[in-house]
């Protein structure tokens, strides 16, 4: 057995191990947590913080975020998934009846790399570099990690899909931020535009408003935990 095949087999064993820890409460929680629509308040608060501090010039920052998400989504789906054609565990003949699925959701045919992981870690990387707030960085990367793990819990991605999405998201987030630093001085007035002072100046221009974002993550997560309990009582 070659190294690649050994890694694939290890990935399958790890998935079955991690996916085995499930119950009705966490099924409800992760079903909601993994939904993109549920996190609309978080995205709106990020946009609010940006526009509050940069006004109309915040359009440049939001455009950078939009470009990042499009790149993350399209590259993960149309380049990696289509290029590698690695079946999701929920479609793998060897595993599809062994993995625990939620509400019968199997996802698309191919899973490498995870678009959820790519998008989440891309956004986390870009905004952590933008705000440069330690508490925000901790919370946004925790959010991205839970979001990515939810795909394993739901049985629609291997750990390797998540790791690949993590790396791709981090790389794309860093590249888009680097390009953003070249463009933003034309629109946001900062006293000095050398690379180091530009970074710190951008972060300082947001003040402590980044706290609103990680407070939103805390409130939303608490709401989902409560909602999962309520749903369990209703369905139980």
C-alpha positions as CSV (number, residue, x, y, z in Angstrom):
1,X,0.0,0.0,0.0
2,X,1.4,3.4,-1.1
3,X,1.7,6.4,1.1
4,X,-1.3,8.2,-0.5
5,X,-3.5,5.1,-0.1
6,X,-2.4,4.8,3.5
7,X,-3.4,8.5,4.1
8,X,-6.8,7.9,2.5
9,X,-7.5,4.9,4.6
10,X,-6.4,6.8,7.7
11,X,-8.7,9.7,6.7
12,X,-11.6,7.3,6.4
13,X,-10.9,5.8,9.9
14,X,-10.7,9.3,11.4
15,X,-13.9,10.4,9.8
16,X,-15.8,7.3,11.2
17,X,-14.3,8.0,14.6
18,X,-15.2,11.7,14.7
19,X,-18.6,11.2,13.1
20,X,-19.6,8.5,15.7
21,X,-20.1,11.1,18.4
22,X,-23.6,12.3,17.8
23,X,-27.0,12.7,19.4
24,X,-30.3,14.5,18.7
25,X,-29.2,17.7,20.5
26,X,-26.0,18.2,18.5
27,X,-27.7,17.1,15.3
28,X,-30.0,20.1,15.7
29,X,-27.2,22.4,16.7
30,X,-24.8,21.6,13.8
31,X,-27.7,21.5,11.3
32,X,-28.3,25.2,12.1
33,X,-24.7,26.1,12.7
34,X,-23.6,25.0,9.2
35,X,-26.3,27.0,7.5
36,X,-25.0,30.1,5.7
37,X,-28.2,31.9,6.2
38,X,-28.1,31.6,10.0
39,X,-24.9,33.7,10.1
40,X,-26.4,36.6,8.1
41,X,-26.4,38.8,11.3
42,X,-22.6,38.2,11.7
43,X,-22.0,39.3,8.1
44,X,-24.2,42.4,8.6
45,X,-22.3,43.3,11.7
46,X,-18.9,43.0,9.9
47,X,-20.3,45.3,7.2
48,X,-21.6,47.7,9.8
49,X,-18.2,48.0,11.5
50,X,-16.5,48.6,8.2
51,X,-18.9,51.2,7.0
52,X,-19.2,52.9,10.4
53,X,-15.4,53.6,10.4
54,X,-14.6,54.1,6.7
55,X,-17.9,55.4,5.4
56,X,-18.4,55.1,1.7
57,X,-14.8,54.1,1.3
58,X,-15.8,50.9,3.1
59,X,-17.1,49.8,-0.2
60,X,-13.5,49.0,-1.2
61,X,-13.1,46.8,1.8
62,X,-16.5,45.1,1.2
63,X,-15.5,44.6,-2.5
64,X,-12.3,42.9,-1.3
65,X,-14.4,40.6,1.0
66,X,-16.7,39.8,-1.9
67,X,-13.8,39.0,-4.2
68,X,-12.3,36.7,-1.5
69,X,-15.6,34.8,-1.0
70,X,-16.0,34.4,-4.8
71,X,-12.5,33.1,-5.2
72,X,-12.8,30.7,-2.2
73,X,-16.1,29.4,-3.4
74,X,-15.2,29.0,-7.1
75,X,-11.7,27.7,-6.6
76,X,-12.8,25.1,-4.0
77,X,-15.7,24.0,-6.2
78,X,-14.7,24.3,-9.8
79,X,-10.9,23.8,-9.5
80,X,-10.4,21.3,-6.6
81,X,-13.7,19.4,-6.5
82,X,-13.9,19.1,-10.2
83,X,-10.2,18.4,-10.5
84,X,-9.7,15.8,-7.8
85,X,-13.2,14.2,-8.0
86,X,-12.9,12.7,-4.5
87,X,-16.2,11.4,-3.5
88,X,-17.8,12.7,-0.3
89,X,-18.1,10.0,2.5
90,X,-21.9,10.3,2.0
91,X,-21.5,9.1,-1.6
92,X,-18.6,6.6,-1.1
93,X,-20.0,3.1,-1.5
94,X,-17.8,1.9,1.3
95,X,-18.9,4.5,3.8
96,X,-22.3,6.0,2.8
97,X,-24.2,3.6,5.0
98,X,-21.8,3.9,7.9
99,X,-21.6,7.6,8.4
100,X,-24.2,9.5,10.4
101,X,-26.1,12.0,8.3
102,X,-28.5,14.7,9.4
103,X,-31.9,14.8,7.8
104,X,-30.6,12.6,5.0
105,X,-28.4,15.4,3.6
106,X,-25.6,14.0,1.5
107,X,-24.3,17.1,-0.3
108,X,-22.8,17.2,-3.8
109,X,-21.0,14.2,-5.3
110,X,-17.4,15.5,-4.7
111,X,-15.9,16.9,-1.4
112,X,-12.2,17.9,-1.8
113,X,-11.8,20.6,-0.7
114,X,-14.6,21.7,1.6
115,X,-16.1,25.0,0.4
116,X,-17.5,25.7,3.9
117,X,-14.0,25.4,5.3
118,X,-12.4,27.4,2.5
119,X,-14.9,30.3,2.9
120,X,-14.9,30.3,6.7
121,X,-11.1,30.3,7.0
122,X,-10.7,32.8,4.1
123,X,-13.0,35.2,5.8
124,X,-11.3,34.6,9.2
125,X,-7.9,35.2,7.8
126,X,-8.8,38.4,5.9
127,X,-10.7,40.0,8.7
128,X,-8.2,39.0,11.4
129,X,-5.5,40.8,9.4
130,X,-7.8,43.8,8.8
131,X,-8.9,44.3,12.5
132,X,-5.7,43.0,14.2
133,X,-7.6,42.4,17.4
134,X,-6.5,39.4,19.5
135,X,-9.9,38.7,20.9
136,X,-11.6,39.0,17.5
137,X,-9.0,36.7,15.9
138,X,-9.6,34.1,18.6
139,X,-13.3,34.1,18.1
140,X,-13.4,34.3,14.3
141,X,-11.0,31.3,14.0
142,X,-13.0,29.4,16.6
143,X,-16.1,30.1,14.6
144,X,-14.4,28.9,11.4
145,X,-13.2,25.8,13.1
146,X,-16.6,24.8,14.4
147,X,-18.1,25.6,11.1
148,X,-15.6,23.4,9.3
149,X,-16.0,20.6,11.9
150,X,-19.8,20.6,11.4
151,X,-19.2,19.1,8.0
152,X,-17.5,16.1,9.5
153,X,-20.2,15.8,12.1
154,X,-22.8,15.8,9.3
155,X,-20.9,13.1,7.4
156,X,-20.5,15.1,4.2
157,X,-16.7,15.7,4.4
158,X,-13.5,13.9,5.3
159,X,-11.0,15.5,7.6
160,X,-8.7,15.8,4.6
161,X,-11.3,17.9,2.8
162,X,-11.4,20.2,5.9
163,X,-7.6,20.5,6.1
164,X,-7.4,21.3,2.4
165,X,-10.2,23.9,2.7
166,X,-8.4,25.4,5.7
167,X,-5.1,25.8,3.8
168,X,-6.8,27.1,0.7
169,X,-8.8,29.6,2.7
170,X,-5.8,30.9,4.6
171,X,-3.8,31.3,1.4
172,X,-6.5,33.1,-0.5
173,X,-7.3,35.3,2.5
174,X,-3.7,36.3,2.8
175,X,-3.3,37.0,-1.0
176,X,-6.5,39.1,-1.2
177,X,-5.4,41.1,1.9
178,X,-2.1,41.8,0.3
179,X,-3.8,43.1,-2.8
180,X,-6.2,45.1,-0.7
181,X,-3.2,46.8,1.0
182,X,-2.0,48.0,-2.4
183,X,-5.4,49.4,-3.3
184,X,-6.9,50.9,-0.1
185,X,-4.4,53.8,0.3
186,X,-6.1,55.4,-2.7
187,X,-9.4,55.6,-0.8
188,X,-8.6,55.7,3.0
189,X,-6.4,58.6,4.2
190,X,-3.7,57.4,6.6
191,X,-0.8,59.6,7.5
192,X,1.9,57.3,6.4
193,X,1.7,54.7,3.7
194,X,4.7,52.5,4.2
195,X,3.7,48.8,4.6
196,X,4.0,48.6,8.4
197,X,2.3,51.8,9.3
198,X,-0.5,51.2,6.8
199,X,-1.4,47.9,8.5
200,X,-1.4,49.4,12.0
201,X,-3.2,52.5,10.7
202,X,-6.0,50.4,9.2
203,X,-6.4,48.4,12.3
204,X,-6.5,51.5,14.5
205,X,-9.1,53.1,12.3
206,X,-11.6,50.5,13.5
207,X,-11.0,51.3,17.1
208,X,-12.6,48.8,19.4
209,X,-15.6,48.2,17.2
210,X,-14.3,44.7,16.3
211,X,-15.7,43.7,19.7
212,X,-19.2,44.0,18.3
213,X,-18.3,41.2,15.9
214,X,-17.1,38.6,18.4
215,X,-20.0,39.6,20.8
216,X,-22.3,38.7,17.8
217,X,-20.6,35.3,17.5
218,X,-21.1,34.7,21.2
219,X,-24.8,35.7,21.1
220,X,-25.5,33.8,17.9
221,X,-23.8,30.6,19.2
222,X,-25.7,30.9,22.5
223,X,-28.9,31.3,20.5
224,X,-28.2,28.2,18.4
225,X,-27.4,26.2,21.5
226,X,-30.7,27.2,23.1
227,X,-32.7,26.7,19.8
228,X,-31.2,23.1,19.5
229,X,-32.5,22.3,23.0
230,X,-35.9,23.7,22.2
231,X,-36.1,21.7,19.0
232,X,-35.1,18.5,20.8
233,X,-37.9,19.0,23.3
234,X,-40.4,19.6,20.4
235,X,-39.3,16.7,18.3
236,X,-38.6,14.4,21.3
